[in-house]
């Protein structure tokens, strides 16, 4: 969900590598589910303890989330997408084994497909107790999991320019990553119900336009002074500047069933950030999109995912989803070639267009194999190589 952790694991800093490429880091949130009923289980302490003893896992790579039925991982700083994939597979495998030892299953799904009638237990820490008091019913319904991608930027001013240019792309990333159609035992009709649930939290959704880095800081300082947020971790926008690292942090995506899909999205995000930096440096005008147009496009992406149309980031007009994604790949192609990311991104986007995103695959598997089959599929794909 992302209730305040802001880290990329290890002790490194995201920056430009020797080849001038922005480094990247990924955070993923998972549920811990009963293998039979699919209900969330409050086993995070046992899972983290077992995973933390694994020789391939550094303690800093494991994070708490709000609920005891959730666990979060953060990769070290990565120079290329092969590193991202290697770290995610390593962490997922270690956590999946730890979950099995704790009689539950690791589940990389954006929402809890099934949930108990009583509120889930929160992690017993001052921060999370405060969030529970302040958020009330919203905290009780926080069984949602996202993935966050950090990409290095040279300075805050560049970061703000990137944020402004990425705003129209956030609905596209939501649609591609949609992996949360089921909620408390029923089909919501949405591809990304997580996006809808999270939009009810304060200071959330697509971020506003900022004039410059000073404007960004001034407005956040006001939120802090007004006690609307307690710290910068409570900026729940779909994209923000990291409070701890020199990065832009993209948070619009559901956690992915498969690790390679997370790598694909990390590659797309890095290419979008690099493109935005270059457009800003060249003085190219930003797309003129109104807040209501962006909000509507974001809702549409959460509702329909890749099924039908998406809204063009430049014009705001509706286009067939596959056509728009094809145009995006063509536009980002030279940058991805330069970064060495094309092979890790384009074939997986093609596979997604062919097989469907996580939401479509969850629905199909539930219809064909029922509740127990769905939970088994989610667990298997979450830990698959």
C-alpha positions as semicolon CSV with decimal commas, in nm:
position;residue;x (nm);y (nm);z (nm)
1;X;0,000;0,000;0,000
2;X;0,277;0,240;0,088
3;X;0,195;0,398;0,424
4;X;0,525;0,564;0,484
5;X;0,825;0,344;0,403
6;X;1,052;0,510;0,152
7;X;1,362;0,304;0,090
8;X;1,543;0,109;-0,173
9;X;1,714;-0,140;0,054
10;X;2,079;-0,181;0,142
11;X;2,293;0,123;0,211
12;X;2,338;0,259;-0,143
13;X;2,205;0,574;-0,304
14;X;2,024;0,593;-0,631
15;X;2,226;0,800;-0,875
16;X;2,363;0,791;-1,231
17;X;2,587;0,495;-1,309
18;X;2,919;0,515;-1,494
19;X;2,736;0,504;-1,826
20;X;2,511;0,796;-1,733
21;X;2,203;0,578;-1,687
22;X;1,972;0,652;-1,394
23;X;1,985;0,375;-1,138
24;X;1,660;0,218;-1,028
25;X;1,509;0,050;-0,724
26;X;1,182;-0,134;-0,671
27;X;0,958;-0,192;-0,370
28;X;0,687;-0,459;-0,368
29;X;0,411;-0,533;-0,118
30;X;0,259;-0,879;-0,073
31;X;-0,023;-1,044;0,118
32;X;0,008;-1,356;0,334
33;X;-0,286;-1,584;0,258
34;X;-0,426;-1,906;0,399
35;X;-0,356;-2,171;0,132
36;X;-0,706;-2,319;0,160
37;X;-0,945;-2,032;0,229
38;X;-0,742;-1,752;0,074
39;X;-0,805;-1,536;0,381
40;X;-0,525;-1,303;0,493
41;X;-0,325;-1,434;0,788
42;X;-0,141;-1,211;1,042
43;X;0,187;-1,401;1,013
44;X;0,427;-1,123;0,917
45;X;0,648;-1,166;1,225
46;X;0,704;-1,536;1,162
47;X;0,760;-1,482;0,790
48;X;1,005;-1,196;0,840
49;X;1,195;-1,388;1,106
50;X;1,233;-1,692;0,883
51;X;1,320;-1,488;0,575
52;X;1,566;-1,275;0,771
53;X;1,763;-1,586;0,860
54;X;1,805;-1,670;0,492
55;X;2,167;-1,608;0,390
56;X;2,058;-1,442;0,066
57;X;1,837;-1,179;0,236
58;X;1,965;-0,863;0,406
59;X;1,743;-0,744;0,694
60;X;1,712;-0,397;0,536
61;X;1,539;-0,553;0,234
62;X;1,239;-0,657;0,446
63;X;0,989;-0,394;0,558
64;X;0,669;-0,384;0,759
65;X;0,349;-0,257;0,609
66;X;0,039;-0,139;0,793
67;X;-0,119;-0,483;0,842
68;X;0,016;-0,801;0,996
69;X;-0,101;-0,991;0,688
70;X;0,137;-0,793;0,464
71;X;0,509;-0,784;0,400
72;X;0,717;-0,550;0,185
73;X;1,052;-0,587;0,013
74;X;1,291;-0,327;-0,125
75;X;1,564;-0,408;-0,376
76;X;1,913;-0,264;-0,348
77;X;2,014;0,005;-0,593
78;X;2,024;-0,147;-0,944
79;X;2,209;-0,036;-1,254
80;X;2,014;-0,247;-1,501
81;X;1,693;-0,445;-1,526
82;X;1,870;-0,780;-1,497
83;X;1,972;-0,676;-1,146
84;X;1,615;-0,575;-1,065
85;X;1,484;-0,912;-1,179
86;X;1,752;-1,104;-0,992
87;X;1,681;-0,925;-0,666
88;X;1,303;-0,958;-0,694
89;X;1,326;-1,331;-0,767
90;X;1,568;-1,381;-0,479
91;X;1,344;-1,193;-0,234
92;X;1,021;-1,352;-0,358
93;X;1,168;-1,703;-0,334
94;X;1,298;-1,645;0,019
95;X;0,967;-1,498;0,136
96;X;0,763;-1,772;-0,034
97;X;0,966;-2,039;0,148
98;X;0,929;-1,850;0,476
99;X;0,555;-1,816;0,420
100;X;0,515;-2,188;0,361
101;X;0,705;-2,257;0,683
102;X;0,455;-2,027;0,858
103;X;0,157;-2,212;0,705
104;X;0,060;-1,935;0,466
105;X;0,132;-1,835;0,106
106;X;0,298;-1,530;-0,044
107;X;0,050;-1,351;-0,271
108;X;0,152;-1,078;-0,517
109;X;-0,200;-0,949;-0,584
110;X;-0,316;-0,590;-0,558
111;X;-0,611;-0,661;-0,329
112;X;-0,720;-0,941;-0,098
113;X;-0,952;-1,161;-0,306
114;X;-1,115;-1,282;0,016
115;X;-1,115;-1,123;0,359
116;X;-1,257;-1,188;0,706
117;X;-1,556;-1,000;0,844
118;X;-1,349;-0,852;1,126
119;X;-1,084;-0,583;1,066
120;X;-0,734;-0,718;1,005
121;X;-0,471;-0,669;1,275
122;X;-0,225;-0,384;1,226
123;X;0,147;-0,401;1,298
124;X;0,210;-0,299;1,660
125;X;0,426;0,008;1,603
126;X;0,365;0,375;1,693
127;X;0,341;0,488;1,331
128;X;0,084;0,227;1,237
129;X;-0,119;0,275;1,555
130;X;-0,135;0,646;1,470
131;X;-0,246;0,573;1,114
132;X;-0,514;0,338;1,244
133;X;-0,647;0,605;1,483
134;X;-0,649;0,874;1,215
135;X;-0,773;0,671;0,919
136;X;-1,028;0,459;1,108
137;X;-1,235;0,252;0,860
138;X;-0,992;0,325;0,577
139;X;-0,715;0,147;0,770
140;X;-0,948;-0,151;0,822
141;X;-0,981;-0,176;0,444
142;X;-0,611;-0,143;0,363
143;X;-0,562;-0,494;0,225
144;X;-0,404;-0,351;-0,088
145;X;-0,058;-0,396;-0,238
146;X;0,136;-0,180;-0,481
147;X;0,478;-0,165;-0,640
148;X;0,692;0,147;-0,633
149;X;0,970;0,228;-0,877
150;X;1,246;0,476;-0,784
151;X;1,447;0,632;-1,065
152;X;1,741;0,864;-0,998
153;X;1,721;1,232;-1,092
154;X;2,010;1,479;-1,061
155;X;1,832;1,742;-0,849
156;X;1,488;1,838;-0,710
157;X;1,413;2,085;-0,989
158;X;1,463;1,813;-1,250
159;X;1,254;1,581;-1,034
160;X;0,962;1,825;-1,032
161;X;0,987;1,874;-1,408
162;X;0,974;1,495;-1,445
163;X;0,671;1,469;-1,216
164;X;0,483;1,726;-1,421
165;X;0,554;1,542;-1,746
166;X;0,471;1,198;-1,606
167;X;0,126;1,294;-1,475
168;X;-0,053;1,206;-1,804
169;X;0,124;0,868;-1,813
170;X;0,009;0,753;-1,470
171;X;-0,329;0,620;-1,594
172;X;-0,147;0,419;-1,863
173;X;0,076;0,260;-1,599
174;X;-0,233;0,188;-1,387
175;X;-0,398;0,008;-1,678
176;X;-0,092;-0,198;-1,769
177;X;-0,032;-0,303;-1,408
178;X;-0,395;-0,364;-1,306
179;X;-0,397;-0,674;-1,084
180;X;-0,675;-0,622;-0,831
181;X;-1,020;-0,712;-0,967
182;X;-1,141;-0,909;-0,663
183;X;-1,227;-0,771;-0,320
184;X;-1,375;-0,939;-0,013
185;X;-1,507;-1,233;-0,211
186;X;-1,658;-1,061;-0,514
187;X;-1,559;-0,925;-0,852
188;X;-1,556;-0,545;-0,828
189;X;-1,594;-0,492;-1,202
190;X;-1,272;-0,287;-1,184
191;X;-0,933;-0,393;-1,315
192;X;-0,753;-0,206;-1,036
193;X;-0,974;-0,183;-0,730
194;X;-0,659;-0,101;-0,531
195;X;-0,645;0,232;-0,715
196;X;-1,001;0,310;-0,607
197;X;-0,943;0,210;-0,244
198;X;-0,622;0,408;-0,219
199;X;-0,780;0,716;-0,380
200;X;-0,992;0,755;-0,067
201;X;-0,683;0,832;0,140
202;X;-0,582;1,198;0,188
203;X;-0,326;1,359;-0,045
204;X;-0,359;1,076;-0,296
205;X;-0,422;1,018;-0,667
206;X;-0,247;1,198;-0,951
207;X;-0,027;1,475;-0,808
208;X;-0,097;1,839;-0,886
209;X;0,114;2,048;-1,122
210;X;0,406;2,224;-0,954
211;X;0,564;2,542;-1,085
212;X;0,912;2,443;-0,969
213;X;1,098;2,275;-0,683
214;X;1,034;2,571;-0,452
215;X;0,660;2,542;-0,517
216;X;0,677;2,168;-0,439
217;X;0,854;2,233;-0,108
218;X;0,630;2,526;-0,014
219;X;0,312;2,327;-0,063
220;X;0,439;2,026;0,131
221;X;0,557;2,254;0,412
222;X;0,203;2,390;0,428
223;X;0,058;2,038;0,458
224;X;0,299;1,969;0,744
225;X;0,230;2,300;0,918
226;X;-0,145;2,246;0,885
227;X;-0,100;1,895;1,031
228;X;-0,270;1,740;0,731
229;X;0,025;1,501;0,708
230;X;0,266;1,403;0,986
231;X;0,561;1,352;0,752
232;X;0,644;1,321;0,383
233;X;0,575;0,949;0,388
234;X;0,207;1,042;0,402
235;X;0,213;1,201;0,059
236;X;0,015;0,924;-0,108
237;X;0,031;1,065;-0,459
238;X;0,084;0,821;-0,745
239;X;0,417;0,992;-0,809
240;X;0,633;1,200;-0,576
241;X;0,989;1,297;-0,496
242;X;1,146;1,058;-0,248
243;X;1,197;1,205;0,097
244;X;1,520;1,007;0,147
245;X;1,680;0,958;-0,193
246;X;1,746;1,172;-0,503
247;X;1,472;0,995;-0,696
248;X;1,132;1,022;-0,850
249;X;0,908;0,751;-0,704
250;X;0,628;0,611;-0,922
251;X;0,350;0,451;-0,716
252;X;0,062;0,413;-0,962
253;X;0,107;0,038;-1,018
254;X;-0,051;-0,266;-0,855
255;X;0,199;-0,525;-0,738
256;X;0,252;-0,776;-1,018
257;X;0,173;-1,147;-1,017
258;X;0,501;-1,222;-1,191
259;X;0,842;-1,082;-1,109
260;X;0,925;-1,033;-1,477
261;X;0,618;-0,810;-1,514
262;X;0,754;-0,592;-1,235
263;X;1,083;-0,570;-1,425
264;X;0,892;-0,472;-1,740
265;X;0,718;-0,189;-1,556
266;X;1,044;-0,073;-1,399
267;X;1,191;-0,051;-1,749
268;X;0,897;0,150;-1,881
269;X;0,913;0,386;-1,585
270;X;1,287;0,444;-1,628
271;X;1,241;0,514;-1,998
272;X;0,959;0,758;-1,923
273;X;1,173;0,939;-1,664
274;X;1,473;0,967;-1,898
275;X;1,248;1,090;-2,180
276;X;1,090;1,348;-1,948
277;X;1,433;1,472;-1,834
278;X;1,547;1,517;-2,192
279;X;1,228;1,692;-2,298
280;X;1,259;1,930;-2,004
281;X;1,625;2,001;-2,084
282;X;1,534;2,071;-2,447
283;X;1,259;2,311;-2,342
284;X;0,981;2,111;-2,504
285;X;0,635;2,214;-2,383
286;X;0,450;1,992;-2,139
287;X;0,118;1,833;-2,239
288;X;-0,170;2,063;-2,147
289;X;-0,403;1,843;-1,946
290;X;-0,659;1,968;-1,696
291;X;-0,694;1,809;-1,351
292;X;-1,041;1,679;-1,434
293;X;-0,914;1,520;-1,757
294;X;-0,636;1,342;-1,570
295;X;-0,864;1,231;-1,288
296;X;-1,115;1,095;-1,538
297;X;-0,844;0,910;-1,728
298;X;-0,716;0,762;-1,403
299;X;-1,062;0,637;-1,305
300;X;-1,115;0,493;-1,654
301;X;-0,783;0,307;-1,636
302;X;-0,870;0,161;-1,296
303;X;-1,215;0,056;-1,418
304;X;-1,127;-0,102;-1,750
305;X;-0,753;-0,169;-1,743
306;X;-0,643;-0,278;-2,088
307;X;-0,994;-0,380;-2,193
308;X;-1,103;-0,123;-2,449
309;X;-0,960;0,227;-2,457
310;X;-0,711;0,448;-2,276
311;X;-0,660;0,821;-2,292
312;X;-0,374;0,965;-2,491
313;X;-0,127;1,140;-2,255
314;X;-0,074;1,424;-2,504
315;X;-0,429;1,495;-2,618
316;X;-0,645;1,338;-2,347
317;X;-0,858;1,176;-2,617
318;X;-0,968;0,812;-2,612
319;X;-0,768;0,558;-2,816
320;X;-0,769;0,178;-2,838
321;X;-0,551;0,053;-2,553
322;X;-0,330;-0,168;-2,769
323;X;-0,275;0,109;-3,021
324;X;-0,174;0,355;-2,750
325;X;0,070;0,107;-2,596
326;X;0,221;0,046;-2,939
327;X;0,274;0,418;-2,980
328;X;0,431;0,438;-2,636
329;X;0,679;0,161;-2,717
330;X;0,769;0,329;-3,044
331;X;0,827;0,662;-2,870
332;X;1,035;0,508;-2,592
333;X;1,218;0,264;-2,819
334;X;1,534;0,470;-2,880
335;X;1,573;0,543;-2,509
336;X;1,518;0,180;-2,411
337;X;1,773;0,073;-2,673
338;X;2,022;0,320;-2,531
339;X;1,960;0,200;-2,174
340;X;1,984;-0,164;-2,279
341;X;1,628;-0,233;-2,159
342;X;1,445;-0,323;-2,480
343;X;1,476;-0,701;-2,449
344;X;1,352;-0,694;-2,090
345;X;1,051;-0,478;-2,174
346;X;0,909;-0,514;-2,524
347;X;0,855;-0,894;-2,535
348;X;0,681;-0,880;-2,196
349;X;0,455;-0,595;-2,305
350;X;0,366;-0,804;-2,612
351;X;0,293;-1,102;-2,384
352;X;0,073;-0,887;-2,163
353;X;-0,124;-0,763;-2,463
354;X;-0,170;-1,125;-2,569
355;X;-0,242;-1,292;-2,232
356;X;-0,392;-1,000;-2,042
357;X;-0,276;-0,819;-1,732
358;X;-0,304;-0,967;-1,384
359;X;-0,666;-0,863;-1,345
360;X;-0,772;-1,046;-1,659
361;X;-0,575;-1,357;-1,565
362;X;-0,717;-1,364;-1,212
363;X;-1,071;-1,347;-1,347
364;X;-1,010;-1,622;-1,600
365;X;-0,849;-1,852;-1,345
366;X;-1,129;-1,801;-1,093
367;X;-1,390;-1,883;-1,357
368;X;-1,205;-2,196;-1,468
369;X;-1,067;-2,331;-1,140
370;X;-1,264;-2,177;-0,856
371;X;-1,148;-2,023;-0,531
372;X;-0,885;-2,278;-0,435
373;X;-0,743;-2,281;-0,787
374;X;-0,718;-1,902;-0,790
375;X;-0,523;-1,894;-0,462
376;X;-0,292;-2,170;-0,584
377;X;-0,230;-1,979;-0,909
378;X;-0,154;-1,652;-0,731
379;X;0,091;-1,826;-0,496
380;X;0,259;-2,014;-0,781
381;X;0,302;-1,708;-1,004
382;X;0,419;-1,491;-0,712
383;X;0,718;-1,722;-0,655
384;X;0,780;-1,841;-1,011
385;X;1,121;-1,797;-1,173
